[in-house]
């Protein structure tokens, strides 16, 4: 049970870094953004793919630590 707090701290630091990068980078090329009149539609396709890849790598890494 002593490893769990360490994992939470590392995960928190990773989320903080990802949030800071996301804030400064903004929308990635490939994200869908449509604005017509008063209606705005935004779907972050590339951002979702990047987050999925990063989470897959992290979960795979933490899964092999046992």
Backbone torsions as a table, in degrees:
resi	resn	phi	psi	omega
1	UNK	NA	-10.2	-178.5
2	UNK	-78.5	-15.7	178.6
3	UNK	-79.4	-26.5	-175.6
4	UNK	-60.3	-45.4	178.0
5	UNK	-62.3	-35.2	178.6
6	UNK	-66.0	-42.2	179.0
7	UNK	-64.1	-41.0	178.5
8	UNK	-64.0	-38.9	178.9
9	UNK	-67.1	-41.6	178.2
10	UNK	-65.3	-44.3	178.7
11	UNK	-62.3	-40.7	177.0
12	UNK	-63.0	-41.5	178.3
13	UNK	-65.4	-40.7	178.5
14	UNK	-63.9	-44.0	178.4
15	UNK	-63.4	-37.4	177.5
16	UNK	-63.6	-43.9	179.4
17	UNK	-66.2	-44.8	179.2
18	UNK	-62.5	-41.1	178.4
19	UNK	-63.7	-40.7	179.1
20	UNK	-66.5	-43.0	178.6
21	UNK	-64.0	-43.5	-179.4
22	UNK	-62.2	-38.4	-179.7
23	UNK	-64.9	-41.3	-176.7
24	UNK	-83.0	-30.5	-179.2
25	UNK	-79.3	-42.2	-179.0
26	UNK	80.9	-142.1	-178.2
27	UNK	-77.0	138.6	177.3
28	UNK	-89.0	153.3	174.9
29	UNK	-62.3	135.2	-178.1
30	UNK	106.1	-15.4	174.7
31	UNK	-72.4	143.3	-176.8
32	UNK	-90.0	124.2	178.8
33	UNK	-136.8	116.3	-179.0
34	UNK	-126.4	129.6	177.1
35	UNK	-130.6	117.7	178.3
36	UNK	-131.6	109.7	180.0
37	UNK	65.4	-122.1	179.5
38	UNK	-92.1	-1.0	-175.2
39	UNK	-104.9	129.3	177.2
40	UNK	-122.1	131.6	177.4
41	UNK	-123.7	127.3	179.3
42	UNK	-132.6	123.9	176.2
43	UNK	-131.3	111.7	-175.2
44	UNK	-81.3	77.8	-176.7
45	UNK	-63.1	-55.0	-176.3
46	UNK	-66.5	-37.8	178.1
47	UNK	-62.2	-41.2	177.6
48	UNK	-63.2	-39.9	179.1
49	UNK	-65.8	-43.4	179.5
50	UNK	-63.0	-45.0	178.9
51	UNK	-62.8	-40.1	179.1
52	UNK	-62.6	-43.1	179.7
53	UNK	-65.3	-44.9	-179.7
54	UNK	-63.3	-44.8	178.6
55	UNK	-64.9	-37.2	177.9
56	UNK	-63.3	-42.3	179.2
57	UNK	-65.2	-46.0	-179.5
58	UNK	-64.0	-45.6	-179.5
59	UNK	-66.7	-35.8	176.5
60	UNK	-65.0	-42.5	179.5
61	UNK	-63.9	-47.7	-179.2
62	UNK	-70.5	-27.3	177.1
63	UNK	-70.3	-27.9	-179.8
64	UNK	-88.1	-6.3	-177.9
65	UNK	-71.0	-17.2	-176.8
66	UNK	-67.0	NA	NA
